[in-house]
């Protein structure tokens, strides 16, 4: 009897045992059984031999229904071959011959038969709870002139949010205080930021702290502001696009040096005991991402940053939609793989860089965490503009009410369902439960339809997912678990 047949028989036997155990526990779906993962994967233990499972866990974390069309995507990842189950998120690296078997027959090879082609579909009820987070656009003015920024229309001192508007906005929250200060540059309205922080503390039960966050270019940070941020336990995201010449070219500050001003701000935060997270944005698909990551790793090693997210303008939350051609997508794909190679080497050296574009996808694959959505606009959070208008998204331009009368549910209705089920053609995409559907504001801006197509952002998301799979295959799931939990 061949080894392949022996493996297949052993696997089927383990699946039968898991089903029997599930029935004894009264479970309809064997993935609900506590011991099913171990039984199902008994003959496919993580090792350097193929086939091997790239997930650290294989289970659904939500209710399921047997209503999905089973589908497995065969992905070729720089010499590696991965069978990816679209519904269960099970990822199995196989040999080239096994991959050829799948291409020719459209079914799993004997070594992994029974583990793939899952027909269970995650079930997420429509969210009915009030918003859990508030974004305050405390100032739409800015002291920089970033070439890709979406917030260029309101650059005047009159674009600051009055203190009374900011305090009234807190009434939109029905649960714990969770406020993010955004703009423009929110530190231009520092007195309003402090007033909201003080009120948030008053409204928070003794012994607990409100959740407060600020996104800033960092140029206006001084010792006093850094100390205030520390006192309120505020998390900080600082925009820094790269080394001196790169940052200054993309984020000019008139006659001043914006890079030096931002670096001074980071040093003030460090002195106050605040470790900021960094976000870099680029609009050239031929940007050397690996070199940028090495630069930011140096800042992290120096204690000036906790990590960095480097994003193309088509994905970054502070930018316009941008234009990315097919040629640009191909070039960007090469640059992302170079970044993934750098990321792997850094992890092997024992000093992994916290890089959310990879980390988030690796985490979802490792622990089979299905993504219901990636857009909480109008559902998980509301945004209030300086004039008191309530918007679904922090990018504004999508008004759904006003502080004078509250949220207009008729206008919010289009935003109310943020689940991946209703996003464009997502349900026909192999990456749907890892991506979560992306940004709906991008869809609206690109197609005029909240659920319309967004080809460039979709292409970038698939790049990140395939790189995450490659990274796991290179490092192994056990190694990835050491720094991604």
C-alpha positions, 0 to 999 in steps of 0.5 A: 500500500502506497504512503499516499493511500496510508495517509488518506486512510489515516486521515479519513479515520481521524475525521470519522473519530472526530465526527463520532466525538462531536455526536457524543457531545451533541454537536452538529458541526464537527468543528464545534467539537472541542477535540475535532481540530486535533483529530482532523489534523492528526495526520497533518502535523506541522513539520517541514514535510508536505503536506503541512498545515499553515494554521495554528488553529482550525476552527470557526469562532462564529456560528456557521450554517451549511450553506456555502459553496465549497471552494479551494483556491490553489495559490502559487507563492514564489515556489510554494504551493498552498491550498486555501479553503475559502470558507474554513480558512484552512491553508495547507502547503502541498508539493508541486505534484499535489498542486498539479493533481488539484489543477488537473482534477479539481479535488484534493490529493489523497494526502489531504482529502476530507480536510478541504472543500468546507461547506460551512458559512460564517454567520454574523447577525446584523449589528444593532448596538449603538456606536462604540467609538466617536471620531472628532474632527477637531480641526480640518486645518493643517500646518502641512500640505501633504500631496496625497491628503483628502482633507485639503478643502477646509484649510482655514482657522474657521475649520476648528471644532468649538469646544461646546460642539465637541462636548455635545458630541460625547452624548452620542456614545451610550457605553464606555468613552472611546474617542479618537481625535482626527483632522486635519491636524487635531493638535491645532485645536489642543484646547478642545482636545484637552477639554474632551479628555477632561470630560471623558474622565468625568464620565468614566467610572472610578477605577477605569479609564476612557479610551482616547486616541490621537492621529497627528503629524507630530510637528506640534508636540512639545513637552507639555502636550506629551505629558498631557497625552501620557496623563490621559493614557492616550494612544498616539499615531504619528504620520512619518513617511520615511527618511528626511528627503522622502518625508519632506517631499511628501509632507512639506511644511512651508519653509520649515523642515517637517521631518525634523519637526516630527522627529522632535515630537517623537523624542518628546513622546519618548521622554514622557513615556509614550511610545507612538505608533507610526504610519507611512503613506506612499503613492509611488508603486515602485517605492522601496518598502523593504528600505522603509521598513529597515528605516522604521525598525531603527526608530523602533529599536531606538524606542521612538516607535512601537511599530509602523504601518506603511500603506499605499495612498489607495488604502491609507485612512488619511488619503484620497482614493488615488489611482493605481494602474495594472502596471503599478499593481505588478510593480507594487507586488514585487515591492511587497514581496521584497518587504516580506523577505525583509520581514522574515529575516528580521523575525528569524533574527529574533527582532520582528517589527510590528507591521500591521499590514502583514501582522493582521493577515498572518493573525487571521490565517494562523488562528482562522479568524474570519473577518466580518468587515473592515469598515465600521463607518456608521456602525461601529463608529460615528464621526462629528465634523467641526460644524456639528454634522454627523458623518458615517466615515472619518473622511467626511462627505457622507453626512447622516445627521447633525448634533442638533437632531441626532442620527438620521436613520433613513440616511444611515440605513445604507451604512447599517449593514457593513458585513462582507456579504453585501460588499460589491462582488466580495462573496465571489472572491477567494479572499473574502473572509480574510479581507472583510470587504475593505473600505466602503468610502473607497467604493463610494469614491471610486464607483459612486456606489457604497457597495461598488467595485474597488479594483485597486484596493482589492488587488493590494489586499490580495497581495498582503494576504498572499504575502502573509501566507508566504511568511507563515510558510517560510517561518512556520506557524509555531514561530509566527505564534511567538510574536503574533498572538 
